[in-house]
Amino acid sequence: MVLVGIFIDFFLLLPIMITPSALFNRWIMFLIGLIIMGYGMGIYISAKLGAGPRDSLMIVLSEKFGGSIAKTRLFMEAMVLIIGWILGGPVSWGTIIYAILIGRIAGWSIPQCTKWTAYILNRNVRTGKNIKQPKMEREAK
């Protein structure tokens, strides 16, 4: 988490990261970023190497109460939006659209990324690619 800000600063230096001047193009950039965030969430959750606190809460609540990931994330984001607004944080159209859509995108992306991850791992197991055998197994052969 310490390096996140540094990487964002370097990422913003890329020439493709210039904010468009036209409002329509800004909305397109926002929606593309939203989709990238949703699929990024799906990729790191499907890897099962540890999700962030909000994503872990989303998974636990959806499993405990039997709700979908989309509805659980919508509820969580709505609560965060309301609490942030009450505390004086800025709320605008992008914040509201993010709160509404990120759950639905995560609901699509997490199962897809889980299937992709399982396929890649099973393909590597079948072909033996990139799999190192432990030292004891090699010696036993």
C-alpha positions in Angstrom: 0.0 0.0 0.0 2.9 2.3 0.5 3.9 2.3 -3.2 0.3 2.9 -4.5 0.7 6.7 -4.6 4.1 6.6 -6.2 2.8 4.2 -9.0 -0.3 6.5 -9.5 2.0 9.5 -9.9 4.1 7.6 -12.5 1.0 6.3 -14.3 -0.4 9.9 -14.6 2.8 10.9 -16.4 1.9 8.7 -19.3 0.9 10.6 -22.4 -2.4 8.7 -22.8 -3.5 9.8 -19.4 -4.4 13.4 -20.5 -7.9 14.3 -19.4 -10.0 15.0 -22.4 -11.5 18.5 -22.8 -14.9 17.4 -24.1 -17.4 16.2 -21.5 -18.5 13.2 -23.6 -14.9 12.0 -23.8 -14.5 12.5 -20.0 -17.5 10.2 -19.5 -16.1 7.6 -21.8 -12.8 7.7 -19.9 -14.6 7.4 -16.6 -16.6 4.4 -17.8 -13.6 2.7 -19.2 -11.8 3.3 -15.9 -14.8 1.8 -14.1 -14.7 -1.3 -16.2 -10.9 -1.7 -15.6 -11.4 -1.3 -11.9 -14.1 -4.0 -11.9 -12.0 -6.5 -13.8 -9.0 -5.6 -11.7 -11.0 -6.5 -8.7 -12.1 -9.7 -10.3 -8.5 -10.7 -11.2 -7.0 -10.2 -7.7 -10.0 -11.8 -5.9 -9.9 -14.8 -8.2 -6.2 -15.3 -7.5 -7.1 -16.0 -3.9 -4.0 -14.2 -2.6 -5.9 -11.9 -0.3 -8.5 -9.3 -1.1 -8.6 -5.8 0.3 -10.8 -5.0 3.4 -13.8 -3.7 1.4 -13.7 -6.6 -1.0 -13.3 -9.1 1.8 -16.3 -7.6 3.5 -18.3 -7.8 0.2 -17.4 -11.5 -0.2 -18.2 -12.4 3.4 -21.5 -10.5 3.4 -22.7 -12.0 0.1 -21.8 -15.5 1.3 -23.3 -15.1 4.8 -26.6 -13.6 3.7 -26.9 -15.3 0.3 -27.1 -12.1 -1.7 -25.4 -11.5 -5.0 -22.0 -9.7 -5.1 -23.7 -6.9 -7.2 -26.4 -6.2 -4.6 -23.9 -6.5 -1.6 -21.5 -4.1 -3.2 -24.3 -1.7 -4.1 -25.4 -1.7 -0.5 -21.8 -1.1 0.8 -21.1 1.7 -1.7 -24.4 3.4 -0.9 -23.6 3.3 2.8 -20.1 4.7 2.2 -21.5 7.4 -0.1 -24.1 8.5 2.4 -21.7 8.5 5.3 -19.1 10.4 3.3 -21.7 13.0 2.3 -22.9 13.4 5.9 -19.3 14.0 6.9 -18.9 16.7 4.3 -17.2 14.9 1.5 -17.8 15.8 -2.2 -20.5 13.9 -3.9 -21.2 14.4 -7.6 -22.5 12.4 -10.6 -19.4 10.3 -11.0 -19.5 9.3 -7.3 -23.2 8.2 -7.6 -22.6 6.3 -10.9 -19.6 4.6 -9.4 -21.6 3.5 -6.4 -24.4 2.1 -8.6 -22.3 0.4 -11.3 -19.2 -1.0 -9.5 -21.2 -3.8 -7.8 -22.8 -4.9 -11.1 -19.4 -4.9 -12.9 -17.8 -6.8 -10.0 -20.8 -9.3 -10.1 -19.9 -9.9 -13.8 -16.1 -9.8 -13.5 -15.4 -12.0 -10.5 -17.1 -15.2 -11.9 -15.5 -14.6 -15.3 -12.0 -14.0 -13.8 -12.5 -17.1 -11.5 -13.2 -19.2 -14.6 -10.2 -17.7 -16.4 -7.9 -18.3 -13.4 -9.1 -21.9 -13.0 -8.6 -22.5 -16.8 -5.1 -21.1 -16.7 -4.1 -23.1 -13.6 -5.6 -26.3 -14.9 -3.9 -25.9 -18.3 -0.6 -25.4 -16.6 -1.1 -28.5 -14.5 -2.0 -30.6 -17.6 1.0 -29.4 -19.6 3.4 -29.1 -16.8 4.3 -25.5 -17.7 5.7 -23.2 -15.1 5.3 -25.7 -12.3 8.3 -26.5 -10.2 8.3 -29.7 -8.4 9.4 -29.7 -4.8 12.9 -31.0 -4.2 11.7 -34.1 -2.3 9.5 -35.2 -5.3 12.4 -34.7 -7.8 14.7 -36.9 -5.6 12.1 -39.6 -5.3 11.9 -40.1 -9.1 
